[in-house]
Amino acid sequence: MRPTGKIRNPIVVILLSIVTLGIYGLYWHYAMFKETNEFSNEGISGVFGLLITFFCSIVAIFLLPAQVGNTRKGAGLPEGVSALNGLWILLPIVGIFIWIFQTQNAANGLWESQGVTA
């Protein structure tokens, strides 16, 4: 059986990221890269994804939804999100929230298709 990821509430991701001054956001990036990489054996690993996020976050903004979308596609699901979702960052303030919602919800759909429950 393939390793799967954790279903997360996007609102909780946003709130924890704000409360921890971004530290949870870094962990979330790490976890999302790690979970999708381990599930599909493709893409960026958790540690490498964290390094990209930390040192060049604009790249991670496009890379993470691309990896989630490719993992969904590999599992036989519609892509759901792609690198183009990173363009939400151009929308001041609310763009990052939309980006998190879309990326996390796409990942949640992948994990739910694999039988993971919240």
MMTF fields as JSON, N, C-alpha, C and O atoms, coordinates in Angstrom:
{
  "mmtfVersion": "1.0.0",
  "mmtfProducer": "UNKNOWN",
  "numBonds": 471,
  "numAtoms": 472,
  "numGroups": 118,
  "numChains": 1,
  "numModels": 1,
  "chainsPerModel": [1],
  "groupsPerChain": [118],
  "chainIdList": ["A"],
  "bondAtomList": [4, 2, 8, 6, 12, 10, 16, 14, 20, 18, 24, 22, 28, 26, 32, 30, 36, 34, 40, 38, 44, 42, 48, 46, 52, 50, 56, 54, 60, 58, 64, 62, 68, 66, 72, 70, 76, 74, 80, 78, 84, 82, 88, 86, 92, 90, 96, 94, 100, 98, 104, 102, 108, 106, 112, 110, 116, 114, 120, 118, 124, 122, 128, 126, 132, 130, 136, 134, 140, 138, 144, 142, 148, 146, 152, 150, 156, 154, 160, 158, 164, 162, 168, 166, 172, 170, 176, 174, 180, 178, 184, 182, 188, 186, 192, 190, 196, 194, 200, 198, 204, 202, 208, 206, 212, 210, 216, 214, 220, 218, 224, 222, 228, 226, 232, 230, 236, 234, 240, 238, 244, 242, 248, 246, 252, 250, 256, 254, 260, 258, 264, 262, 268, 266, 272, 270, 276, 274, 280, 278, 284, 282, 288, 286, 292, 290, 296, 294, 300, 298, 304, 302, 308, 306, 312, 310, 316, 314, 320, 318, 324, 322, 328, 326, 332, 330, 336, 334, 340, 338, 344, 342, 348, 346, 352, 350, 356, 354, 360, 358, 364, 362, 368, 366, 372, 370, 376, 374, 380, 378, 384, 382, 388, 386, 392, 390, 396, 394, 400, 398, 404, 402, 408, 406, 412, 410, 416, 414, 420, 418, 424, 422, 428, 426, 432, 430, 436, 434, 440, 438, 444, 442, 448, 446, 452, 450, 456, 454, 460, 458, 464, 462, 468, 466],
  "bondOrderList": [1, 1, 1, 1, 1, 1, 1, 1, 1, 1, 1, 1, 1, 1, 1, 1, 1, 1, 1, 1, 1, 1, 1, 1, 1, 1, 1, 1, 1, 1, 1, 1, 1, 1, 1, 1, 1, 1, 1, 1, 1, 1, 1, 1, 1, 1, 1, 1, 1, 1, 1, 1, 1, 1, 1, 1, 1, 1, 1, 1, 1, 1, 1, 1, 1, 1, 1, 1, 1, 1, 1, 1, 1, 1, 1, 1, 1, 1, 1, 1, 1, 1, 1, 1, 1, 1, 1, 1, 1, 1, 1, 1, 1, 1, 1, 1, 1, 1, 1, 1, 1, 1, 1, 1, 1, 1, 1, 1, 1, 1, 1, 1, 1, 1, 1, 1, 1],
  "groupList": [{"groupName": "MET", "atomNameList": ["N", "CA", "C", "O"], "elementList": ["N", "C", "C", "O"], "formalChargeList": [0, 0, 0, 0], "bondAtomList": [1, 0, 2, 1, 3, 2], "bondOrderList": [1, 1, 2], "singleLetterCode": "M", "chemCompType": "L-PEPTIDE LINKING"}, {"groupName": "ARG", "atomNameList": ["N", "CA", "C", "O"], "elementList": ["N", "C", "C", "O"], "formalChargeList": [0, 0, 0, 0], "bondAtomList": [1, 0, 2, 1, 3, 2], "bondOrderList": [1, 1, 2], "singleLetterCode": "R", "chemCompType": "L-PEPTIDE LINKING"}, {"groupName": "PRO", "atomNameList": ["N", "CA", "C", "O"], "elementList": ["N", "C", "C", "O"], "formalChargeList": [0, 0, 0, 0], "bondAtomList": [1, 0, 2, 1, 3, 2], "bondOrderList": [1, 1, 2], "singleLetterCode": "P", "chemCompType": "L-PEPTIDE LINKING"}, {"groupName": "THR", "atomNameList": ["N", "CA", "C", "O"], "elementList": ["N", "C", "C", "O"], "formalChargeList": [0, 0, 0, 0], "bondAtomList": [1, 0, 2, 1, 3, 2], "bondOrderList": [1, 1, 2], "singleLetterCode": "T", "chemCompType": "L-PEPTIDE LINKING"}, {"groupName": "GLY", "atomNameList": ["N", "CA", "C", "O"], "elementList": ["N", "C", "C", "O"], "formalChargeList": [0, 0, 0, 0], "bondAtomList": [1, 0, 2, 1, 3, 2], "bondOrderList": [1, 1, 2], "singleLetterCode": "G", "chemCompType": "PEPTIDE LINKING"}, {"groupName": "LYS", "atomNameList": ["N", "CA", "C", "O"], "elementList": ["N", "C", "C", "O"], "formalChargeList": [0, 0, 0, 0], "bondAtomList": [1, 0, 2, 1, 3, 2], "bondOrderList": [1, 1, 2], "singleLetterCode": "K", "chemCompType": "L-PEPTIDE LINKING"}, {"groupName": "ILE", "atomNameList": ["N", "CA", "C", "O"], "elementList": ["N", "C", "C", "O"], "formalChargeList": [0, 0, 0, 0], "bondAtomList": [1, 0, 2, 1, 3, 2], "bondOrderList": [1, 1, 2], "singleLetterCode": "I", "chemCompType": "L-PEPTIDE LINKING"}, {"groupName": "ASN", "atomNameList": ["N", "CA", "C", "O"], "elementList": ["N", "C", "C", "O"], "formalChargeList": [0, 0, 0, 0], "bondAtomList": [1, 0, 2, 1, 3, 2], "bondOrderList": [1, 1, 2], "singleLetterCode": "N", "chemCompType": "L-PEPTIDE LINKING"}, {"groupName": "VAL", "atomNameList": ["N", "CA", "C", "O"], "elementList": ["N", "C", "C", "O"], "formalChargeList": [0, 0, 0, 0], "bondAtomList": [1, 0, 2, 1, 3, 2], "bondOrderList": [1, 1, 2], "singleLetterCode": "V", "chemCompType": "L-PEPTIDE LINKING"}, {"groupName": "LEU", "atomNameList": ["N", "CA", "C", "O"], "elementList": ["N", "C", "C", "O"], "formalChargeList": [0, 0, 0, 0], "bondAtomList": [1, 0, 2, 1, 3, 2], "bondOrderList": [1, 1, 2], "singleLetterCode": "L", "chemCompType": "L-PEPTIDE LINKING"}, {"groupName": "SER", "atomNameList": ["N", "CA", "C", "O"], "elementList": ["N", "C", "C", "O"], "formalChargeList": [0, 0, 0, 0], "bondAtomList": [1, 0, 2, 1, 3, 2], "bondOrderList": [1, 1, 2], "singleLetterCode": "S", "chemCompType": "L-PEPTIDE LINKING"}, {"groupName": "TYR", "atomNameList": ["N", "CA", "C", "O"], "elementList": ["N", "C", "C", "O"], "formalChargeList": [0, 0, 0, 0], "bondAtomList": [1, 0, 2, 1, 3, 2], "bondOrderList": [1, 1, 2], "singleLetterCode": "Y", "chemCompType": "L-PEPTIDE LINKING"}, {"groupName": "TRP", "atomNameList": ["N", "CA", "C", "O"], "elementList": ["N", "C", "C", "O"], "formalChargeList": [0, 0, 0, 0], "bondAtomList": [1, 0, 2, 1, 3, 2], "bondOrderList": [1, 1, 2], "singleLetterCode": "W", "chemCompType": "L-PEPTIDE LINKING"}, {"groupName": "HIS", "atomNameList": ["N", "CA", "C", "O"], "elementList": ["N", "C", "C", "O"], "formalChargeList": [0, 0, 0, 0], "bondAtomList": [1, 0, 2, 1, 3, 2], "bondOrderList": [1, 1, 2], "singleLetterCode": "H", "chemCompType": "L-PEPTIDE LINKING"}, {"groupName": "ALA", "atomNameList": ["N", "CA", "C", "O"], "elementList": ["N", "C", "C", "O"], "formalChargeList": [0, 0, 0, 0], "bondAtomList": [1, 0, 2, 1, 3, 2], "bondOrderList": [1, 1, 2], "singleLetterCode": "A", "chemCompType": "L-PEPTIDE LINKING"}, {"groupName": "PHE", "atomNameList": ["N", "CA", "C", "O"], "elementList": ["N", "C", "C", "O"], "formalChargeList": [0, 0, 0, 0], "bondAtomList": [1, 0, 2, 1, 3, 2], "bondOrderList": [1, 1, 2], "singleLetterCode": "F", "chemCompType": "L-PEPTIDE LINKING"}, {"groupName": "GLU", "atomNameList": ["N", "CA", "C", "O"], "elementList": ["N", "C", "C", "O"], "formalChargeList": [0, 0, 0, 0], "bondAtomList": [1, 0, 2, 1, 3, 2], "bondOrderList": [1, 1, 2], "singleLetterCode": "E", "chemCompType": "L-PEPTIDE LINKING"}, {"groupName": "CYS", "atomNameList": ["N", "CA", "C", "O"], "elementList": ["N", "C", "C", "O"], "formalChargeList": [0, 0, 0, 0], "bondAtomList": [1, 0, 2, 1, 3, 2], "bondOrderList": [1, 1, 2], "singleLetterCode": "C", "chemCompType": "L-PEPTIDE LINKING"}, {"groupName": "GLN", "atomNameList": ["N", "CA", "C", "O"], "elementList": ["N", "C", "C", "O"], "formalChargeList": [0, 0, 0, 0], "bondAtomList": [1, 0, 2, 1, 3, 2], "bondOrderList": [1, 1, 2], "singleLetterCode": "Q", "chemCompType": "L-PEPTIDE LINKING"}],
  "groupTypeList": [0, 1, 2, 3, 4, 5, 6, 1, 7, 2, 6, 8, 8, 6, 9, 9, 10, 6, 8, 3, 9, 4, 6, 11, 4, 9, 11, 12, 13, 11, 14, 0, 15, 5, 16, 3, 7, 16, 15, 10, 7, 16, 4, 6, 10, 4, 8, 15, 4, 9, 9, 6, 3, 15, 15, 17, 10, 6, 8, 14, 6, 15, 9, 9, 2, 14, 18, 8, 4, 7, 3, 1, 5, 4, 14, 4, 9, 2, 16, 4, 8, 10, 14, 9, 7, 4, 9, 12, 6, 9, 9, 2, 6, 8, 4, 6, 15, 6, 12, 6, 15, 18, 3, 18, 7, 14, 14, 7, 4, 9, 12, 16, 10, 18, 4, 8, 3, 14],
  "groupIdList": [1, 2, 3, 4, 5, 6, 7, 8, 9, 10, 11, 12, 13, 14, 15, 16, 17, 18, 19, 20, 21, 22, 23, 24, 25, 26, 27, 28, 29, 30, 31, 32, 33, 34, 35, 36, 37, 38, 39, 40, 41, 42, 43, 44, 45, 46, 47, 48, 49, 50, 51, 52, 53, 54, 55, 56, 57, 58, 59, 60, 61, 62, 63, 64, 65, 66, 67, 68, 69, 70, 71, 72, 73, 74, 75, 76, 77, 78, 79, 80, 81, 82, 83, 84, 85, 86, 87, 88, 89, 90, 91, 92, 93, 94, 95, 96, 97, 98, 99, 100, 101, 102, 103, 104, 105, 106, 107, 108, 109, 110, 111, 112, 113, 114, 115, 116, 117, 118],
  "secStructList": [7, 7, 7, 7, 7, 7, 7, 7, 7, 2, 2, 2, 2, 2, 2, 2, 2, 2, 2, 6, 6, 6, 2, 2, 2, 2, 2, 2, 2, 2, 2, 2, 2, 2, 2, 2, 2, 2, 2, 2, 1, 7, 1, 7, 7, 2, 2, 2, 2, 2, 2, 2, 2, 2, 2, 7, 2, 2, 2, 2, 2, 2, 2, 2, 2, 2, 2, 2, 2, 2, 2, 2, 2, 2, 6, 6, 1, 7, 7, 7, 7, 7, 4, 4, 4, 4, 4, 4, 4, 4, 1, 6, 6, 2, 2, 2, 2, 2, 2, 2, 2, 2, 2, 2, 2, 2, 2, 2, 2, 2, 2, 2, 2, 6, 6, 7, 7, 7],
  "xCoordList": [0.842, 0.0, 0.888, 1.887, 0.499, 1.261, 1.081, 0.016, 2.132, 1.95, 1.075, 1.22, 0.181, -0.706, -0.431, 0.334, -1.067, -0.886, -2.01, -2.899, -1.945, -2.905, -3.895, -3.515, -5.163, -6.177, -6.09, -6.145, -5.955, -5.834, -6.917, -7.29, -7.408, -8.373, -7.593, -6.723, -7.884, -7.126, -7.219, -6.261, -8.343, -8.477, -7.502, -6.892, -7.361, -6.414, -4.982, -4.169, -4.675, -3.341, -3.055, -1.974, -4.022, -3.844, -3.686, -2.77, -4.57, -4.513, -3.224, -2.604, -2.814, -1.565, -0.359, 0.595, -0.41, 0.688, 0.769, 1.864, -0.372, -0.391, 0.07, 0.916, -0.486, -0.173, 1.306, 1.91, 1.882, 3.293, 4.246, 5.427, 3.724, 4.525, 5.224, 6.374, 4.524, 5.024, 5.717, 5.988, 6.013, 6.73, 5.886, 6.4, 4.595, 3.737, 3.65, 3.581, 3.652, 3.623, 4.815, 4.675, 5.985, 7.164, 6.974, 7.283, 6.457, 6.194, 5.183, 5.344, 4.137, 3.102, 3.701, 3.384, 4.557, 5.227, 6.023, 5.927, 6.801, 7.598, 6.693, 6.971, 5.608, 4.719, 4.05, 3.94, 3.609, 2.939, 3.901, 3.54, 5.112, 6.1, 6.424, 6.487, 6.626, 6.988, 5.886, 6.157, 4.656, 3.544, 3.313, 3.123, 3.329, 3.099, 4.272, 4.077, 5.489, 6.671, 6.668, 6.954, 6.35, 6.342, 5.208, 5.348, 4.086, 2.953, 3.25, 2.936, 3.856, 4.049, 5.472, 5.715, 6.405, 7.824, 8.313, 9.221, 7.707, 8.097, 8.063, 7.452, 8.716, 8.668, 9.716, 10.668, 9.521, 10.466, 10.214, 9.064, 11.274, 11.133, 10.787, 10.865, 10.408, 10.048, 11.176, 10.974, 12.356, 13.496, 13.884, 14.117, 13.954, 14.315, 13.233, 13.537, 11.974, 10.87, 10.937, 10.656, 11.314, 11.466, 12.594, 12.454, 13.695, 14.818, 14.42, 14.763, 13.7, 13.229, 12.295, 12.394, 11.385, 10.445, 11.179, 10.843, 12.165, 12.886, 13.749, 13.78, 14.447, 15.402, 14.853, 15.374, 13.811, 13.254, 11.757, 11.284, 11.027, 9.621, 8.77, 7.771, 9.128, 8.326, 8.318, 7.32, 9.398, 9.44, 8.495, 7.769, 8.505, 7.644, 6.167, 5.341, 5.828, 4.438, 3.892, 2.703, 4.748, 4.343, 4.591, 3.825, 5.653, 6.056, 5.123, 4.827, 4.658, 3.82, 2.493, 2.163, 1.715, 0.475, 0.734, -0.071, 1.853, 2.197, 2.43, 1.976, 3.14, 3.417, 2.134, 1.935, 1.267, -0.007, -0.835, -1.392, -0.917, -1.678, -1.142, -1.914, 0.176, 0.784, 0.549, 0.349, 0.573, 0.317, -1.124, -1.398, -2.051, -3.458, -3.631, -4.34, -2.978, -3.083, -2.533, -3.115, -1.421, -0.834, -1.715, -1.606, -2.601, -3.524, -4.834, -5.761, -4.92, -6.112, -7.206, -8.348, -6.863, -7.821, -7.57, -6.491, -8.558, -8.291, -7.2, -7.09, -6.42, -5.275, -5.679, -5.005, -6.734, -7.221, -6.471, -7.094, -5.17, -4.32, -3.087, -2.718, -2.463, -1.249, -0.353, -0.681, 0.754, 1.676, 0.992, 1.363, 0.006, -0.701, -1.412, -1.67, -1.728, -2.357, -1.448, -1.924, -0.162, 0.769, 0.507, 0.935, -0.189, -0.495, -1.428, -1.526, -2.115, -2.96, -2.149, -2.702, -0.871, -0.018, 0.015, 0.341, -0.319, -0.334, -1.507, -1.488, -2.508, -3.658, -3.31, -3.167, -3.173, -2.736, -3.611, -4.836, -2.976, -3.532, -4.37, -3.974, -5.502, -6.376, -5.828, -6.238, -4.915, -4.365, -3.708, -3.901, -2.936, -2.256, -3.262, -3.041, -4.368, -5.397, -6.101, -6.374, -6.389, -6.995, -6.048, -6.47, -4.762, -3.745, -3.693, -3.655, -3.692, -3.657, -4.921, -4.841, -6.088, -7.344, -7.318, -7.639, -6.942, -6.95, -5.949, -6.268, -4.75, -3.708, -4.064, -3.954, -4.493, -4.826, -6.067, -6.106, -7.07, -8.274, -7.982, -8.569, -7.084, -6.692, -5.979, -6.225, -5.102, -4.416, -5.414, -5.343, -6.344, -7.356, -8.159, -8.448, -8.519, -9.256, -8.459, -9.016, -7.158, -6.286, -6.292, -6.469, -6.097, -6.022, -7.371, -7.423, -8.453, -9.793, -10.029, -10.667, -9.526, -9.681, -8.927, -9.211, -7.967, -7.175, -7.711, -7.106, -8.841, -9.476, -9.107, -9.512, -8.349, -7.978, -9.181, -9.855, -9.438, -10.511, -9.91, -8.816, -10.66, -10.174, -10.123, -9.738],
  "yCoordList": [-1.189, 0.0, 1.254, 1.327, 2.226, 3.473, 4.31, 4.301, 5.032, 6.003, 7.15, 7.62, 7.588, 8.692, 9.885, 9.797, 10.978, 12.195, 12.397, 11.559, 13.506, 13.865, 14.879, 15.813, 14.686, 15.665, 16.82, 16.627, 18.02, 19.215, 20.214, 20.334, 20.917, 21.984, 23.228, 23.685, 23.787, 24.96, 26.149, 26.913, 26.316, 27.423, 27.233, 28.192, 25.991, 25.705, 25.966, 26.498, 25.596, 25.858, 27.355, 27.779, 28.149, 29.608, 30.163, 30.943, 29.769, 30.288, 29.893, 30.724, 28.636, 28.209, 28.933, 29.255, 29.183, 29.923, 31.343, 31.859, 31.973, 33.338, 33.349, 34.158, 32.45, 32.417, 32.108, 32.648, 31.236, 30.858, 31.727, 31.408, 32.825, 33.762, 33.076, 33.383, 32.154, 31.505, 30.183, 29.48, 29.824, 28.566, 27.366, 26.436, 27.383, 26.276, 26.247, 25.171, 27.397, 27.447, 26.727, 26.036, 26.886, 26.156, 24.647, 23.858, 24.26, 22.839, 22.309, 21.206, 23.098, 22.673, 22.419, 21.417, 23.319, 23.106, 21.801, 20.982, 21.616, 20.388, 19.161, 18.226, 19.166, 18.011, 17.74, 16.588, 18.791, 18.612, 18.037, 17.119, 18.573, 18.027, 16.579, 15.717, 16.317, 14.97, 13.963, 12.895, 14.297, 13.362, 13.034, 11.869, 14.046, 13.786, 13.044, 12.195, 13.358, 12.664, 11.2, 10.333, 10.913, 9.525, 8.723, 7.523, 9.391, 8.702, 8.299, 7.184, 9.212, 8.974, 8.563, 8.15, 8.675, 8.453, 9.376, 9.026, 10.554, 11.557, 12.932, 13.121, 13.879, 15.246, 15.547, 14.791, 16.662, 17.19, 16.54, 16.375, 16.177, 15.599, 16.691, 17.881, 16.272, 17.225, 18.165, 19.375, 17.617, 18.442, 19.419, 20.599, 18.926, 19.806, 20.862, 22.02, 20.459, 21.409, 22.485, 23.653, 22.09, 23.051, 24.032, 25.231, 23.536, 24.409, 25.407, 26.587, 24.928, 25.832, 26.883, 28.067, 26.441, 27.365, 28.416, 29.599, 28.001, 28.9, 29.899, 31.086, 29.408, 30.266, 30.941, 31.968, 30.367, 30.945, 30.644, 29.87, 31.269, 30.927, 31.157, 30.462, 32.103, 32.341, 31.103, 30.837, 30.352, 29.108, 28.078, 27.388, 27.978, 27.013, 27.322, 26.41, 28.596, 29.001, 28.365, 28.058, 28.17, 27.538, 26.028, 25.259, 25.614, 24.213, 23.318, 22.2, 23.787, 22.942, 22.566, 21.381, 23.519, 23.085, 22.22, 21.348, 22.457, 21.619, 20.182, 19.239, 20.021, 18.671, 17.991, 16.803, 18.73, 18.161, 17.754, 16.657, 18.627, 18.321, 17.113, 16.27, 17.023, 15.874, 14.577, 13.52, 14.66, 13.474, 13.024, 11.828, 13.983, 13.649, 12.985, 11.987, 13.548, 12.999, 11.576, 10.703, 11.345, 10.012, 9.0, 7.795, 9.504, 8.626, 8.45, 7.819, 9.008, 8.852, 9.875, 9.694, 10.938, 12.003, 13.195, 13.313, 14.088, 15.345, 16.12, 16.045, 16.843, 17.562, 18.458, 18.445, 19.216, 20.041, 21.346, 22.405, 21.296, 22.479, 22.278, 21.154, 23.403, 23.345, 24.516, 25.299, 24.622, 25.724, 27.076, 28.053, 27.139, 28.404, 28.922, 30.121, 28.044, 28.49, 29.439, 30.214, 29.385, 30.293, 31.748, 32.642, 31.989, 33.375, 34.06, 35.287, 33.281, 33.897, 34.801, 35.722, 34.557, 35.353, 36.818, 37.701, 37.07, 38.441, 39.258, 40.488, 38.584, 39.261, 39.594, 38.682, 40.861, 41.229, 40.632, 40.587, 40.189, 39.658, 38.392, 37.325, 38.472, 37.306, 36.247, 35.089, 36.619, 35.667, 34.475, 33.34, 34.712, 33.603, 32.681, 31.472, 33.235, 32.407, 31.536, 30.362, 32.108, 31.334, 30.226, 29.091, 30.557, 29.582, 28.416, 27.256, 28.716, 27.656, 26.803, 25.575, 27.447, 26.708, 25.756, 24.577, 26.251, 25.417, 24.267, 23.126, 24.575, 23.546, 22.489, 21.294, 22.923, 21.955, 21.144, 19.938, 21.779, 21.044, 20.016, 18.934, 20.333, 19.366, 18.178, 17.028, 18.456, 17.371, 16.552, 15.323, 17.235, 16.517, 15.572, 14.443, 16.025, 15.175, 13.947, 12.86, 14.118, 12.986, 11.972, 10.775, 12.465, 11.54, 10.869, 9.693, 11.613, 11.017, 9.925, 8.92, 10.095, 9.065, 7.795, 6.718, 7.933, 6.777, 6.179, 5.267, 6.694, 6.14, 6.8, 6.326, 7.882, 8.603, 9.429, 10.059, 9.417, 10.248, 11.282, 11.11, 12.359, 13.461, 13.061, 13.867],
  "zCoordList": [0.0, 0.0, 0.0, 0.715, -0.813, -0.903, 0.36, 0.977, 0.735, 1.834, 1.349, 0.221, 2.193, 1.824, 2.736, 3.696, 2.412, 3.191, 4.181, 4.33, 4.838, 5.873, 5.318, 4.612, 5.644, 5.272, 6.262, 7.477, 5.716, 6.548, 6.172, 5.005, 7.155, 6.917, 6.49, 7.232, 5.309, 4.849, 5.804, 5.926, 6.474, 7.431, 8.588, 9.061, 9.037, 10.126, 9.658, 10.414, 8.42, 7.866, 7.895, 8.304, 7.462, 7.433, 8.843, 9.105, 9.749, 11.124, 11.833, 12.497, 11.698, 12.335, 11.738, 12.447, 10.446, 9.812, 10.353, 10.579, 10.561, 11.101, 12.553, 12.935, 13.361, 14.799, 15.05, 15.978, 14.217, 14.417, 13.602, 13.465, 13.064, 12.269, 11.095, 10.782, 10.456, 9.259, 9.459, 8.486, 10.692, 10.93, 10.503, 9.882, 10.831, 10.399, 8.874, 8.281, 8.245, 6.784, 6.171, 5.162, 6.775, 6.313, 6.492, 5.599, 7.67, 7.916, 6.904, 6.381, 6.626, 5.694, 4.305, 3.665, 3.846, 2.561, 2.596, 1.682, 3.647, 3.787, 3.711, 2.96, 4.492, 4.558, 3.206, 2.786, 2.537, 1.249, 0.199, -0.537, 0.134, -0.802, -0.445, -1.323, 0.83, 1.288, 0.973, 0.423, 1.315, 1.132, -0.342, -0.694, -1.201, -2.622, -3.246, -4.116, -2.807, -3.313, -2.911, -3.736, -1.663, -1.196, -1.835, -2.073, -2.109, -2.715, -4.156, -4.575, -4.908, -6.344, -6.728, -7.862, -5.794, -6.089, -7.2, -7.955, -7.294, -8.28, -7.634, -6.582, -8.264, -7.775, -6.726, -6.532, -6.059, -5.084, -3.723, -3.315, -3.03, -1.683, -0.671, -0.975, 0.526, 1.572, 1.951, 2.053, 2.158, 2.577, 1.467, 1.728, 0.235, -0.876, -1.091, -1.376, -0.955, -1.07, -0.002, -0.271, 1.221, 2.309, 2.008, 2.247, 1.491, 1.142, 0.051, 0.124, -0.949, -2.012, -1.412, -1.734, -0.535, 0.098, 0.91, 0.847, 1.659, 2.549, 1.774, 2.1, 0.748, 0.055, -1.204, -1.64, -1.78, -3.017, -3.056, -3.889, -2.142, -1.949, -3.19, -3.375, -4.041, -5.241, -6.137, -6.807, -6.158, -6.947, -6.326, -7.041, -5.003, -4.315, -4.526, -4.556, -4.671, -4.888, -6.178, -6.262, -7.167, -8.421, -8.4, -8.981, -7.733, -7.737, -6.923, -7.344, -5.774, -4.917, -5.583, -5.616, -6.115, -6.773, -8.009, -8.336, -8.693, -9.843, -9.392, -10.04, -8.278, -7.785, -7.304, -7.557, -6.616, -6.172, -7.388, -7.419, -8.384, -9.593, -10.341, -10.798, -10.468, -11.145, -10.371, -10.969, -9.053, -8.234, -8.401, -8.502, -8.43, -8.659, -10.027, -10.158, -11.035, -12.386, -12.429, -13.072, -11.751, -11.696, -10.985, -11.215, -10.107, -9.387, -10.139, -9.631, -11.357, -12.163, -11.885, -12.307, -11.184, -10.88, -11.787, -12.368, -11.92, -12.638, -11.896, -10.673, -12.638, -12.058, -10.884, -9.854, -11.007, -9.897, -9.698, -9.612, -9.625, -9.496, -10.374, -10.717, -10.727, -11.543, -11.159, -10.267, -11.827, -11.554, -11.742, -11.091, -12.62, -12.86, -11.612, -11.504, -10.678, -9.436, -8.66, -7.83, -8.92, -8.269, -8.604, -7.875, -9.694, -10.08, -9.088, -9.08, -8.248, -7.215, -6.294, -5.693, -6.177, -5.297, -5.741, -4.948, -6.991, -7.495, -6.951, -7.004, -6.438, -5.845, -4.395, -3.581, -4.055, -2.702, -1.598, -1.712, -0.558, 0.686, 0.471, 0.94, -0.213, -0.332, -1.283, -1.211, -2.166, -3.126, -2.462, -2.899, -1.415, -0.73, -0.061, 0.004, 0.438, 1.061, 0.021, 0.271, -1.131, -2.222, -2.653, -2.874, -2.772, -3.175, -2.188, -2.6, -0.893, 0.125, 0.032, 0.052, -0.069, -0.183, -1.368, -1.222, -2.528, -3.724, -3.628, -3.963, -3.173, -3.092, -2.063, -2.335, -0.874, 0.17, -0.189, 0.058, -0.762, -1.148, -2.237, -2.232, -3.171, -4.196, -3.551, -3.917, -2.599, -1.89, -1.071, -1.047, -0.4, 0.376, -0.514, -0.118, -1.715, -2.65, -3.052, -3.203, -3.225, -3.545, -2.412, -2.636, -1.188, -0.054, 0.205, 0.564, 0.025, 0.209, -0.819, -0.506, -2.049, -3.082, -2.719, -3.243, -1.821, -1.379, -0.075, 0.489, 0.397, 1.586, 2.893, 3.954, 2.847, 4.072, 4.522, 3.707, 5.821, 6.372, 7.312, 7.848, 7.491, 8.332, 9.796, 10.643]
}
